Amino acid sequence: MSHAQPPQKRQNWFARHKVLTGIGAVVVVAAIGTAAAGGGGDDKDSKDRTTQSAGKDSGGGSGKGTEKKEEKAEPAIDGDGTFEVGSDVKPGTYRTTGNDELGGCYWERAKDSSGEMDSILANDNVTGASYVTIKPTDKIFKSNGCNDWEAVPDKPAAGGTPKTEFSGKGGMYRVGVDIAPGTYKSAGNDGDIGCYWERDKDALHGLESIAANENVTGSGVVTIAPGDAYFKTNNCNDWKKAG
């Protein structure tokens, strides 16, 4: 096996174990941010702006307030790299968002650093958002072509509003946080690629994690139970809560 293996070269963990699997949807997202700075105004306005700017910069004489605004929180795990569990990354649950298939987001939990197929505990090719729980007994966590991972608290903050309609093209949703439990319907396949859904007990991505799954032909209906932890969907039309 080559050590320079690019993302998505390895088979999905479920595919290797002959479990029903979905095929990642092609979602191309082009997001270009632009900022335009406007000018103009009379001399008085210009002087006022200069005075206000000087007052902010000199407030307290240290400029610490400005520095704090510019600081950005470091990601819990970088989107590219191989990390030792316990030293480089802490055990816990993590989330990555905004991944498109062309970016080739791939992650892997492994029991050692041999790089052999037998060392893989679980893995996945991600479109959209994904969650993964890294156990204290894991040795290696690998992430290639993914957006940065953020740590997820065991108990989510109260007051959120879970969605009752969400994209079926690709993603993993936390039940009760991202989406509400209930019965959902989808028009089914997105094109000629098979629509796939999966109800999960946890984010370990093992065979025992799957409560139920299905490859959908035509329209689809699924009841997401309040006790489900996550719901995964690939290449489906949008899911809408029935009733």
C-alpha positions in Angstrom: 0.0 0.0 0.0 1.4 3.4 -0.9 1.9 5.8 1.9 1.0 8.7 -0.4 -2.5 7.3 -1.0 -4.9 10.1 -1.9 -8.4 10.5 -0.2 -11.2 8.1 -1.3 -8.8 5.5 -2.6 -9.8 3.1 0.1 -13.1 1.5 0.1 -15.7 2.7 2.5 -15.6 0.7 5.7 -19.2 -0.5 5.2 -18.6 -1.5 1.6 -15.7 -3.7 2.6 -18.0 -5.5 5.0 -20.8 -5.8 2.5 -23.2 -3.6 4.3 -25.8 -1.5 2.5 -24.0 1.7 1.5 -24.8 5.0 -0.2 -22.7 6.5 -2.9 -21.6 10.1 -2.3 -23.5 12.8 -4.1 -21.6 15.3 -6.3 -22.2 18.7 -4.7 -20.3 21.5 -6.2 -20.4 24.6 -4.0 -18.8 27.8 -5.2 -18.7 30.4 -2.5 -17.0 33.6 -3.4 -17.0 36.4 -0.8 -16.5 40.0 -1.8 -16.1 43.1 0.2 -16.5 46.6 -1.2 -15.2 49.7 0.7 -17.1 52.8 -0.1 -15.6 56.3 0.0 -16.8 59.9 -0.3 -18.4 62.4 2.0 -17.4 65.9 3.0 -14.3 66.9 5.1 -16.3 67.0 8.3 -17.3 63.3 8.0 -13.7 62.4 7.2 -12.5 64.2 10.3 -15.1 62.6 12.4 -14.1 59.1 11.2 -10.5 59.9 11.8 -11.2 61.0 15.3 -13.3 58.0 16.1 -10.7 55.6 14.7 -7.9 57.3 16.8 -10.1 57.0 19.9 -10.6 53.3 19.4 -6.9 52.6 18.8 -5.8 54.6 21.8 -8.4 53.2 24.2 -6.5 52.2 27.3 -3.3 52.7 25.3 -2.8 48.9 24.9 -4.9 48.0 21.8 -5.8 44.7 23.4 -9.5 45.0 22.5 -8.7 45.1 18.8 -6.4 42.1 19.1 -9.1 40.0 20.7 -11.6 40.7 17.9 -9.0 39.5 15.3 -8.3 36.3 17.2 -9.8 33.1 15.7 -10.4 29.9 17.7 -8.0 27.1 16.7 -9.7 24.0 15.2 -9.8 21.0 17.5 -8.4 18.9 14.6 -7.0 20.1 11.3 -8.7 18.8 8.2 -5.5 17.3 6.9 -3.1 15.1 8.8 -2.5 11.9 10.7 -2.8 12.3 14.5 -1.9 10.1 17.5 -4.9 9.8 19.9 -4.1 11.0 23.4 -1.1 13.2 22.3 -2.2 15.0 19.1 -5.9 14.7 19.6 -8.2 14.0 22.6 -10.8 11.3 22.5 -14.3 12.7 22.0 -16.8 13.5 19.3 -16.0 15.9 16.5 -17.8 17.5 13.6 -16.8 18.7 10.1 -19.1 20.7 7.8 -19.3 22.1 4.3 -17.5 19.3 2.5 -18.2 18.7 -1.2 -17.4 15.5 -3.0 -14.8 17.1 -5.2 -12.8 18.0 -2.1 -12.4 14.3 -1.3 -12.9 14.4 2.5 -11.9 11.1 4.0 -11.4 10.2 7.6 -10.2 7.0 9.4 -10.0 5.6 12.9 -7.2 3.1 13.3 -5.9 0.7 15.9 -2.2 1.3 15.0 0.0 3.3 12.6 0.9 0.4 10.3 -1.2 1.8 7.4 -2.5 -1.7 6.7 -6.2 -2.3 5.8 -6.6 -4.5 8.9 -5.7 -1.6 11.2 -8.8 0.4 10.1 -11.5 0.4 12.8 -13.8 2.7 10.8 -13.7 5.2 7.9 -15.9 7.2 5.7 -15.9 9.4 2.6 -17.8 12.6 3.5 -20.1 14.9 1.6 -21.6 17.7 3.6 -21.3 17.4 7.4 -20.1 14.4 9.4 -19.6 13.4 13.0 -17.1 10.9 14.4 -16.4 9.7 17.9 -12.7 8.9 18.6 -12.4 6.4 21.4 -9.7 6.4 24.1 -8.5 3.0 22.8 -8.0 4.3 19.2 -4.4 4.9 18.3 -4.6 7.0 15.1 -7.1 9.4 13.6 -6.5 10.4 9.9 -8.2 13.2 8.0 -7.6 14.0 4.4 -9.2 16.8 2.3 -11.7 17.7 5.0 -12.7 21.0 6.5 -11.4 21.5 10.1 -13.0 19.4 12.8 -14.7 21.1 15.8 -15.2 19.4 19.2 -18.9 18.5 20.0 -20.1 18.6 23.6 -21.7 15.4 24.9 -24.8 17.3 26.0 -25.8 20.0 23.5 -26.9 23.5 24.7 -30.6 23.9 25.4 -32.7 26.2 23.3 -31.9 25.1 19.8 -34.4 24.6 17.0 -33.9 21.3 15.1 -34.9 21.4 11.5 -37.9 19.5 10.1 -36.7 19.8 6.5 -33.1 19.1 5.4 -30.9 18.3 2.4 -30.7 14.6 1.4 -27.8 15.0 -1.0 -25.2 14.2 1.6 -24.7 14.7 5.3 -24.8 13.3 8.8 -27.2 15.0 11.2 -27.5 14.9 15.0 -31.0 14.0 16.1 -32.6 16.5 18.5 -29.9 19.0 17.6 -29.6 19.4 13.8 -32.9 17.7 13.0 -36.0 16.8 14.9 -37.2 13.2 15.3 -40.3 12.1 13.4 -41.4 10.6 10.1 -39.8 12.1 7.0 -40.5 11.7 3.3 -38.2 12.1 0.3 -38.9 12.0 -3.5 -36.1 9.4 -3.5 -33.2 9.1 -5.9 -31.2 12.2 -6.9 -30.6 11.3 -10.5 -29.5 7.8 -11.4 -27.4 7.4 -8.3 -29.0 5.4 -5.5 -30.6 7.3 -2.5 -29.3 5.9 0.8 -30.2 6.6 4.4 -29.0 5.3 7.7 -30.2 5.6 11.4 -27.3 5.4 13.8 -27.0 4.7 17.5 -23.6 6.6 17.8 -20.9 8.2 15.7 -18.4 5.3 15.9 -19.4 4.2 12.3 -19.1 0.5 13.1 -21.5 -2.2 12.0 -23.1 -2.2 15.5 -23.7 1.6 15.2 -26.4 1.1 12.5 -29.9 0.9 13.8 -31.3 0.6 10.3 -30.5 1.6 6.7 -31.9 1.3 3.2 -31.1 1.9 -0.4 -34.2 3.7 -1.8 -35.8 3.1 -5.2 -38.3 5.8 -6.0 -39.8 7.7 -3.0 -38.6 7.1 0.5 -40.1 7.2 4.0 -38.2 6.9 7.3 -39.1 7.3 10.9 -36.3 8.8 12.9 -36.8 7.8 16.6 -36.1 10.2 19.5 -33.6 7.6 20.8 -31.6 7.7 17.5 -28.3 9.6 17.8 -27.6 10.4 14.2 -29.2 10.2 10.7 -27.1 9.9 7.6 -28.3 10.5 4.0 -26.7 10.4 0.5 -27.9 11.2 -3.0 -31.5 11.6 -1.9 -33.9 14.5 -2.6 -34.7 16.7 0.4 -36.3 15.1 3.4 -39.4 16.8 4.8 -41.2 15.9 8.0 -44.7 14.4 7.3 -47.7 15.9 9.0 
